[in-house]
């Protein structure tokens, strides 16, 4: 995980904590927090997908029975990164 991802995840987690309180939505700061969380969600989803693909690649490479299949699937998975 790089610094940009760590920063985005930390900010997203803080926003989730803030917005867990329904009263937060009644304030201008709460509305800004909700908008920022909505803006970060696609980025967090991409980071999650990248982590999943990287994990899949590692799992395929580490299993001797799946190495052949891994060699065939690796270019497609890497292209998604």
DRENBA-797655 format. One line per 8 residues: number of its first residue (from 0); their letters; for each residue x, y, z of C-alpha. Coordinates in steps of 0.001 Angstrom, whole numbers, plus 500000, padded with zeros to 6 digits. Each point is the difference from the previous one (the first is absolute). Example, Ala and Ser with C-alpha at 12.3 -4.5 7.8 and 13.67 -1.06 7.14 Angstrom:
# DRENBA-797655
0 = AS = 512300,495500,507800; 501370,503440,499340
***
This chain:
# DRENBA-797655
0 = XXXXXXXX = 500000,500000,500000; 501496,503307,498962; 499738,503317,501862; 497186,501309,497799; 497907,496900,500647; 500672,500137,503741; 498987,503646,500096; 496799,499400,498028
8 = XXXXXXXX = 499046,497015,502153; 500675,501927,503225; 497892,502931,498819; 497210,497671,498884; 499996,498194,503370; 499855,503327,501854; 497086,501122,497850; 498159,496739,500662
16 = XXXXXXXX = 500432,500505,503736; 498771,503589,499762; 497011,499041,497888; 499004,497092,502239; 498194,502592,502097; 496777,500984,498209; 500210,503476,501563; 503101,500677,497894
24 = XXXXXXXX = 497811,500363,496930; 498218,502976,501565; 503089,502188,499892; 501801,501596,497052; 503185,498171,501014; 498091,496722,500000; 498658,500662,496521; 503548,500772,498783
32 = XXXXXXXX = 501228,496804,501647; 497288,497979,498237; 500942,501519,496644; 503685,499294,500603; 499224,496410,500991; 497990,499563,496815; 502907,501387,497985; 502493,497636,501670
40 = XXXXXXXX = 497859,496855,499660; 500961,499219,496359; 503687,500401,500843; 499723,497691,503006; 498185,497460,497817; 502857,500122,497488; 502559,499490,502763; 497972,497020,501254
48 = XXXXXXXX = 499845,498533,496499; 503757,500459,499539; 500651,498196,503288; 497698,497155,498948; 501697,499605,496613; 503454,500088,501574; 498922,497342,502475; 498590,497864,497199
56 = XXXXXXXX = 503263,500263,498082; 502013,498978,503054; 497701,497061,500729; 500159,498748,496435; 503780,500305,499893; 500483,498159,503286; 497915,496930,499114; 502003,497515,497897
64 = XXXXXXXX = 496858,498453,498520; 498713,503372,498864; 503225,501453,498586; 499021,499191,496410; 496633,501639,500425; 501681,502894,501786; 502334,500555,497074; 496975,500252,497696
72 = XXXXXXXX = 498002,502311,502293; 502854,502199,501214; 500030,502446,497042; 496277,500637,500316; 500182,500551,503748; 503038,502227,499708; 498240,502073,497361; 497225,500690,502519
80 = X = 502507,501423,502450
***
